[in-house]
Amino acid sequence: MAASSSSSKLLPVVAILAMAASWQQAIAYDPSPLQDFCVADMKSPVRVNGFPCKDPMAVTPDDFFNAAKLDTPRNTKNKFGSIVTNVNVSQFPGLNTLGISLARIDYAPLGVNTPHIHPRATELLTVLEGTLYLGFVTSNPNRLFSKVVKKGDVFVFPKAMIHFQMNLDHEKPAAALSSLSSQNPGVITIASAVFGSKPPISDDVLAKAFQVEKNLIDWLQSQFWENTNY
């Protein structure tokens, strides 16, 4: 009887905790800026977590415009067969504090946007042209979520997950437009970060990590790791 009485007393507490958790989820939202806008002052010597604000009285309509020409394909003649055109706060100061940026990805036939992460952003990708094989890998245990997507399809890559895309067409190029939940999402390309870092990671470490001979690691580190994210 005492045990039953204790259990009945716990029920309201459990219910309140459940309601609190649900309420917290319901009111969750992205951080809001403290003013209407904060156009980045790229000439300021001040360095903060982000960029200082331009004098609001000096702001013009052009601060909220960027002629990125994202409707124009770019040259994909590189070893990966892809090129990324970024529109983040560095190219578009009006994005400062607004928590959003864009990127266009162009793919040559069989081109690959190689495995990489955006440490500060979730990415929502819309296929503009072509057919892509894409996916992301979760943290441990490393589960792959992949799919073949076509023109008009949308796929989301959760924040900081390793992800990739490949154009499946042998003859035609492809293109996609990505929205990212950060004014400066950052990018870490896995292969170039591991094998092309300056100074290089010890080949002893990498040989052990990848379970291969050191001469293979040395060869990989000797390659030119091209940056295709501009």
Solvent accessible surface area in square Angstrom, and as a share of the most:
residue,aa,sasa,rsa
1,M,201,0.90
2,A,80,0.62
3,A,78,0.60
4,S,73,0.47
5,S,49,0.31
6,S,62,0.40
7,S,63,0.41
8,S,62,0.40
9,K,146,0.62
10,L,109,0.54
11,L,121,0.60
12,P,72,0.46
13,V,77,0.44
14,V,89,0.51
15,A,49,0.38
16,I,113,0.57
17,L,117,0.58
18,A,60,0.47
19,M,136,0.61
20,A,44,0.34
21,A,53,0.41
22,S,66,0.43
23,W,158,0.55
24,Q,116,0.51
25,Q,145,0.65
26,A,83,0.65
27,I,83,0.42
28,A,77,0.60
29,Y,172,0.65
30,D,119,0.62
31,P,125,0.79
32,S,79,0.51
33,P,57,0.36
34,L,173,0.86
35,Q,84,0.38
36,D,131,0.68
37,F,65,0.27
38,C,5,0.03
39,V,2,0.01
40,A,4,0.03
41,D,47,0.24
42,M,81,0.36
43,K,193,0.82
44,S,14,0.09
45,P,121,0.76
46,V,78,0.45
47,R,179,0.65
48,V,85,0.49
49,N,166,0.85
50,G,32,0.31
51,F,55,0.23
52,P,28,0.17
53,C,67,0.40
54,K,60,0.26
55,D,84,0.44
56,P,88,0.56
57,M,177,0.79
58,A,51,0.39
59,V,27,0.15
60,T,67,0.39
61,P,115,0.72
62,D,106,0.55
63,D,24,0.13
64,F,90,0.38
65,F,131,0.54
66,N,48,0.24
67,A,64,0.50
68,A,32,0.25
69,K,139,0.59
70,L,36,0.18
71,D,117,0.61
72,T,72,0.42
73,P,93,0.59
74,R,94,0.34
75,N,109,0.56
76,T,23,0.13
77,K,186,0.79
78,N,33,0.17
79,K,115,0.49
80,F,44,0.18
81,G,9,0.08
82,S,0,0.00
83,I,9,0.05
84,V,6,0.04
85,T,23,0.13
86,N,33,0.17
87,V,9,0.05
88,N,19,0.10
89,V,0,0.00
90,S,64,0.41
91,Q,79,0.35
92,F,31,0.13
93,P,39,0.24
94,G,3,0.03
95,L,20,0.10
96,N,1,0.01
97,T,57,0.33
98,L,78,0.39
99,G,38,0.37
100,I,84,0.43
101,S,2,0.02
102,L,61,0.30
103,A,6,0.04
104,R,15,0.06
105,I,3,0.02
106,D,5,0.03
107,Y,1,0.00
108,A,21,0.16
109,P,52,0.33
110,L,72,0.36
111,G,2,0.02
112,V,41,0.24
113,N,6,0.03
114,T,27,0.15
115,P,58,0.37
116,H,4,0.02
117,I,32,0.16
118,H,19,0.08
119,P,43,0.27
120,R,117,0.43
121,A,2,0.01
122,T,46,0.27
123,E,5,0.02
124,L,85,0.42
125,L,0,0.00
126,T,44,0.26
127,V,3,0.02
128,L,57,0.28
129,E,88,0.39
130,G,27,0.26
131,T,36,0.21
132,L,0,0.00
133,Y,72,0.27
134,L,0,0.00
135,G,0,0.00
136,F,24,0.10
137,V,40,0.23
138,T,36,0.21
139,S,77,0.50
140,N,129,0.66
141,P,120,0.76
142,N,102,0.52
143,R,155,0.57
144,L,88,0.44
145,F,75,0.31
146,S,51,0.33
147,K,119,0.50
148,V,75,0.43
149,V,4,0.02
150,K,123,0.52
151,K,132,0.56
152,G,54,0.52
153,D,58,0.30
154,V,83,0.48
155,F,33,0.14
156,V,70,0.40
157,F,1,0.00
158,P,52,0.33
159,K,113,0.48
160,A,43,0.34
161,M,44,0.20
162,I,65,0.33
163,H,3,0.02
164,F,30,0.12
165,Q,0,0.00
166,M,60,0.27
167,N,0,0.00
168,L,67,0.34
169,D,49,0.25
170,H,138,0.62
171,E,144,0.65
172,K,135,0.57
173,P,94,0.59
174,A,3,0.02
175,A,5,0.04
176,A,0,0.00
177,L,53,0.26
178,S,1,0.00
179,S,41,0.26
180,L,7,0.03
181,S,66,0.42
182,S,16,0.10
183,Q,26,0.11
184,N,58,0.30
185,P,9,0.06
186,G,20,0.19
187,V,57,0.33
188,I,74,0.38
189,T,31,0.18
190,I,52,0.26
191,A,37,0.29
192,S,30,0.19
193,A,40,0.31
194,V,33,0.19
195,F,22,0.09
196,G,21,0.20
197,S,35,0.23
198,K,183,0.78
199,P,116,0.73
200,P,87,0.55
201,I,64,0.33
202,S,55,0.36
203,D,36,0.19
204,D,84,0.44
205,V,86,0.49
206,L,9,0.04
207,A,12,0.09
208,K,149,0.63
209,A,70,0.54
210,F,102,0.42
211,Q,141,0.63
212,V,54,0.31
213,E,127,0.57
214,K,92,0.39
215,N,111,0.57
216,L,79,0.39
217,I,1,0.00
218,D,65,0.34
219,W,145,0.51
220,L,37,0.18
221,Q,41,0.18
222,S,83,0.54
223,Q,61,0.27
224,F,146,0.61
225,W,58,0.20
226,E,52,0.23
227,N,88,0.45
228,T,11,0.06
229,N,22,0.11
230,Y,121,0.46
